[in-house]
């Protein structure tokens, strides 16, 4: 039969593990939010790049590129 001290030790470890699990879950949620934000920004940049390429190929350049480029 387990002793009172061993039960307290197990309960203490369980409490620490529950706390750690909650902390890790918060980190994962925060990282997912950052990934979602970055995905939205990436899509916006891709759309903008496609617009610029489409504008350049149809002759709608805003400024002439110097010959040394």
The 8 nearest C-alpha neighbors of each residue, nearest first, counted from 0:
[[1, 2, 3, 5, 6, 4, 7, 9],
 [2, 0, 5, 3, 6, 4, 7, 9],
 [1, 3, 5, 4, 6, 0, 7, 8],
 [2, 4, 6, 5, 7, 1, 8, 0],
 [5, 3, 7, 2, 6, 8, 1, 9],
 [4, 6, 8, 2, 7, 3, 9, 1],
 [7, 5, 9, 3, 8, 4, 10, 2],
 [6, 8, 10, 4, 5, 9, 11, 3],
 [7, 9, 5, 11, 6, 10, 4, 12],
 [8, 10, 6, 12, 11, 7, 13, 5],
 [9, 11, 13, 7, 8, 12, 6, 14],
 [12, 10, 8, 14, 13, 9, 7, 15],
 [13, 11, 15, 9, 14, 10, 16, 8],
 [14, 12, 10, 16, 11, 15, 17, 9],
 [13, 15, 11, 17, 12, 16, 10, 18],
 [16, 14, 18, 12, 13, 17, 19, 11],
 [17, 15, 19, 13, 18, 14, 20, 12],
 [16, 18, 20, 14, 19, 15, 13, 21],
 [19, 17, 15, 21, 16, 20, 14, 22],
 [18, 20, 16, 22, 21, 17, 23, 15],
 [19, 21, 17, 23, 22, 18, 16, 24],
 [20, 22, 24, 18, 19, 23, 17, 25],
 [23, 21, 19, 25, 24, 20, 18, 26],
 [24, 22, 26, 20, 25, 21, 19, 27],
 [23, 25, 21, 27, 26, 22, 20, 28],
 [26, 24, 28, 22, 23, 27, 29, 21],
 [27, 25, 23, 29, 24, 28, 30, 22],
 [26, 28, 30, 24, 29, 25, 31, 23],
 [29, 27, 31, 25, 30, 26, 24, 32],
 [28, 30, 26, 32, 31, 27, 25, 33],
 [31, 29, 33, 27, 32, 28, 26, 34],
 [32, 30, 34, 28, 33, 29, 27, 35],
 [31, 33, 35, 29, 30, 34, 36, 28],
 [32, 34, 30, 36, 31, 35, 37, 29],
 [35, 33, 31, 37, 32, 36, 38, 30],
 [34, 36, 32, 38, 33, 37, 31, 39],
 [37, 35, 33, 39, 38, 34, 32, 40],
 [36, 38, 40, 34, 39, 35, 41, 33],
 [37, 39, 41, 35, 36, 40, 34, 42],
 [40, 38, 42, 36, 37, 41, 43, 35],
 [41, 39, 37, 43, 38, 42, 44, 36],
 [40, 42, 38, 44, 43, 39, 37, 45],
 [43, 41, 45, 39, 44, 40, 46, 38],
 [42, 44, 40, 46, 41, 45, 47, 39],
 [45, 43, 47, 41, 46, 42, 48, 40],
 [46, 44, 42, 48, 47, 43, 41, 49],
 [45, 47, 49, 43, 44, 48, 42, 50],
 [46, 48, 44, 50, 49, 45, 43, 51],
 [49, 47, 51, 45, 50, 46, 44, 52],
 [48, 50, 52, 46, 47, 51, 53, 45],
 [51, 49, 47, 53, 48, 52, 54, 46],
 [50, 52, 54, 48, 49, 53, 55, 47],
 [53, 51, 49, 55, 54, 50, 56, 48],
 [52, 54, 50, 56, 51, 55, 49, 57],
 [55, 53, 59, 51, 57, 52, 56, 50],
 [56, 54, 52, 60, 58, 59, 53, 57],
 [55, 57, 53, 58, 54, 52, 59, 60],
 [58, 56, 54, 55, 59, 53, 60, 52],
 [59, 57, 55, 56, 60, 54, 53, 61],
 [60, 58, 54, 55, 57, 61, 56, 53],
 [61, 59, 55, 62, 58, 54, 63, 57],
 [60, 62, 59, 63, 55, 54, 58, 64],
 [63, 61, 60, 64, 59, 65, 55, 58],
 [62, 64, 65, 60, 61, 66, 59, 55],
 [63, 65, 62, 66, 68, 67, 60, 61],
 [66, 64, 67, 68, 63, 62, 60, 61],
 [65, 67, 68, 64, 63, 62, 60, 61],
 [66, 68, 65, 64, 63, 62, 60, 61],
 [67, 66, 65, 64, 63, 62, 60, 55]]
